[in-house]
């Protein structure tokens, strides 16, 4: 599992009795268990029985699969899954390609850290790596390149910068989340801007004494 959200882990149960193991980051397992208990869907879960902290690697057939954890981003348990021979990395929801992201603060998401996570991914993998993301905007692909990771990192930085400026200008959270666009990141369009704007507001104000 790249992380615990239902659109990435609810399919686990379909493999019950068919697979030897389910693997995820240790925080992802904690989040999945917590979410299932809260929503009373524990009977529909197949929890990870194997977890990792920083790196996990194993050769399976002709492929070597390596999982990396670079820190909090979309949640506090997001894994990069690298198929090394094919040179493909599945990012889960660590990249929303030209689509406003869901930032799960309840599961430890951190936008400032997320930017560093993306930078580390660009530095770790090579220029020929294909990155598969969980979500993309209309007209954009879910198969992306390193420059798309950089663009999304810039977007997250622009969200934080914009919200910080609005707070200093005396704007309320309700006023800030009404904005439909992010200055400096015009490619991110459509609905959903309120989600990162609210998350940025919470992140910035929680640092204030």
C-alpha positions as CSV (number, residue, x, y, z in Angstrom):
1,X,0.0,0.0,0.0
2,X,1.2,3.5,-0.8
3,X,-0.9,4.8,2.1
4,X,-4.1,4.0,4.1
5,X,-6.9,5.9,2.2
6,X,-9.7,3.8,1.0
7,X,-9.1,4.3,-2.7
8,X,-5.6,2.9,-2.1
9,X,-6.1,0.2,0.5
10,X,-9.8,-0.9,0.5
11,X,-8.9,-3.4,-2.3
12,X,-6.7,-5.3,0.2
13,X,-9.6,-7.4,1.3
14,X,-10.1,-8.9,-2.2
15,X,-6.7,-10.6,-1.8
16,X,-7.5,-12.2,1.5
17,X,-6.4,-15.9,1.4
18,X,-4.6,-15.2,-1.9
19,X,-1.4,-13.4,-0.9
20,X,1.1,-14.1,1.8
21,X,1.6,-10.6,3.0
22,X,0.3,-7.0,2.8
23,X,3.0,-4.4,3.1
24,X,2.8,-0.7,4.1
25,X,4.7,2.0,6.0
26,X,4.3,1.6,9.8
27,X,2.3,4.8,10.1
28,X,0.0,3.7,7.2
29,X,-1.0,0.6,9.1
30,X,-1.8,2.7,12.2
31,X,-3.8,5.1,10.1
32,X,-5.7,2.3,8.4
33,X,-6.6,0.7,11.7
34,X,-7.7,4.1,13.2
35,X,-9.8,5.0,10.2
36,X,-11.5,1.6,10.1
37,X,-12.4,1.7,13.8
38,X,-13.8,5.3,13.4
39,X,-15.9,4.4,10.4
40,X,-16.8,0.9,11.8
41,X,-15.4,-0.9,8.7
42,X,-13.0,-3.2,10.4
43,X,-14.7,-6.2,8.8
44,X,-13.8,-4.9,5.4
45,X,-10.1,-4.5,6.0
46,X,-7.1,-6.6,5.4
47,X,-4.4,-4.8,7.4
48,X,-0.7,-4.9,6.6
49,X,1.0,-7.7,8.3
50,X,4.4,-6.3,7.3
51,X,5.6,-2.8,7.8
52,X,8.7,-0.8,7.3
53,X,10.2,2.4,8.7
54,X,12.6,4.0,6.1
55,X,13.4,1.4,3.4
56,X,12.2,-2.0,2.4
57,X,13.6,-4.0,-0.6
58,X,13.0,-7.5,-2.0
59,X,13.6,-9.3,-5.3
60,X,10.3,-10.7,-6.7
61,X,10.7,-12.7,-9.9
62,X,12.8,-10.7,-12.3
63,X,11.9,-7.4,-10.5
64,X,13.4,-5.7,-7.5
65,X,10.9,-3.7,-5.5
66,X,12.1,-1.1,-3.1
67,X,9.9,1.1,-0.9
68,X,11.1,4.4,0.5
69,X,9.8,6.7,3.2
70,X,11.1,10.3,3.0
71,X,8.8,11.9,5.6
72,X,5.4,13.3,6.1
73,X,3.5,14.6,3.0
74,X,0.0,13.8,2.0
75,X,-0.1,11.8,5.2
76,X,2.6,10.7,7.7
77,X,2.7,7.2,6.1
78,X,3.3,7.7,2.3
79,X,5.5,5.2,0.5
80,X,7.3,5.5,-2.8
81,X,7.2,2.1,-4.5
82,X,10.1,1.7,-6.9
83,X,10.1,-1.1,-9.5
84,X,13.8,-0.8,-10.1
85,X,14.2,-2.9,-13.2
86,X,11.3,-1.2,-15.0
87,X,12.3,2.2,-13.3
88,X,8.8,3.0,-12.4
89,X,7.8,4.7,-9.1
90,X,4.3,4.6,-7.8
91,X,3.8,7.6,-5.6
92,X,0.3,7.1,-4.4
93,X,-1.0,10.5,-3.5
94,X,2.3,12.2,-3.0
95,X,1.7,13.9,-6.4
96,X,-1.6,15.4,-7.6
97,X,-0.8,16.3,-11.2
98,X,-2.4,19.7,-11.8
99,X,-5.2,18.9,-9.4
100,X,-5.7,20.5,-6.0
101,X,-4.7,17.9,-3.4
102,X,-6.4,16.5,-0.3
103,X,-4.0,17.2,2.6
104,X,-4.9,14.8,5.4
105,X,-4.0,16.7,8.5
106,X,-5.8,14.1,10.6
107,X,-3.2,11.6,9.5
108,X,-0.1,13.7,10.0
109,X,0.1,15.5,6.6
110,X,2.6,18.4,6.5
111,X,2.9,20.6,3.5
112,X,6.3,22.1,4.3
113,X,7.7,18.6,4.8
114,X,5.9,17.4,1.6
115,X,8.0,19.8,-0.5
116,X,11.2,18.3,1.0
117,X,9.9,14.8,0.3
118,X,9.4,15.7,-3.4
119,X,12.8,17.2,-3.6
120,X,14.3,14.1,-2.1
121,X,12.5,11.9,-4.6
122,X,13.8,13.9,-7.6
123,X,17.3,13.6,-6.1
124,X,16.9,9.8,-5.4
125,X,15.5,8.6,-8.7
126,X,16.9,9.4,-12.1
127,X,15.7,11.5,-15.1
128,X,14.3,8.5,-16.9
129,X,12.1,7.3,-14.0
130,X,8.4,7.3,-14.7
131,X,6.3,8.4,-11.8
132,X,2.8,7.1,-11.4
133,X,0.5,9.3,-9.3
134,X,-2.9,8.7,-7.7
135,X,-4.7,11.6,-9.2
136,X,-4.5,14.1,-12.0
137,X,-6.4,17.1,-13.3
138,X,-8.5,17.0,-16.4
139,X,-6.4,16.6,-19.5
140,X,-3.3,15.5,-17.6
141,X,-1.8,12.1,-17.2
142,X,-1.2,10.0,-14.1
143,X,2.2,9.0,-15.6
144,X,4.6,11.9,-14.9
145,X,8.2,13.0,-15.0
146,X,10.6,14.5,-12.4
147,X,9.7,18.0,-13.6
148,X,6.1,17.4,-12.6
149,X,7.2,16.6,-9.0
150,X,9.1,19.9,-9.0
151,X,6.1,21.8,-10.3
152,X,3.9,20.3,-7.6
153,X,6.5,21.1,-4.9
154,X,6.4,24.7,-6.2
155,X,2.6,24.6,-6.1
156,X,2.7,23.6,-2.4
157,X,5.1,26.4,-1.7
158,X,2.9,28.9,-3.4
159,X,-0.1,27.7,-1.3
160,X,1.8,28.2,1.9
161,X,3.2,31.6,0.8
162,X,-0.2,32.8,-0.3
163,X,-2.0,31.8,2.9
164,X,0.8,33.3,5.1
165,X,0.4,36.6,3.2
166,X,-3.4,36.5,3.6
167,X,-3.1,35.8,7.4
168,X,-0.7,38.8,7.8
169,X,-3.2,40.9,5.9
170,X,-5.8,40.1,8.5
171,X,-7.9,37.7,6.5
172,X,-9.9,35.1,8.3
173,X,-9.8,31.4,7.5
174,X,-13.3,31.6,6.0
175,X,-12.1,34.4,3.6
176,X,-8.9,32.6,2.6
177,X,-10.6,29.3,1.7
178,X,-13.0,31.0,-0.7
179,X,-10.2,31.6,-3.2
180,X,-10.5,29.5,-6.3
181,X,-6.9,29.8,-7.5
182,X,-3.3,29.8,-6.2
183,X,-1.2,32.7,-7.3
184,X,1.9,31.5,-9.2
185,X,0.4,28.0,-10.0
186,X,-2.2,28.7,-12.7
187,X,-2.1,25.2,-14.0
188,X,-3.9,24.0,-10.9
189,X,-7.5,24.7,-11.8
190,X,-11.0,23.5,-10.9
191,X,-12.6,22.6,-7.7
192,X,-10.9,21.7,-4.5
193,X,-8.6,24.7,-3.8
194,X,-10.2,25.1,-0.4
195,X,-8.7,21.8,0.8
196,X,-5.0,22.9,0.6
197,X,-5.8,26.4,1.6
198,X,-7.5,25.3,4.8
199,X,-4.7,22.8,5.5
200,X,-2.1,25.5,5.0
201,X,-4.0,27.8,7.3
202,X,-4.0,25.1,10.1
203,X,-0.3,24.4,9.5
204,X,0.8,28.0,9.7
205,X,-1.4,29.1,12.6
206,X,-0.5,26.1,14.7
207,X,3.1,27.4,14.7
208,X,2.0,30.7,16.0
209,X,2.5,31.1,19.8
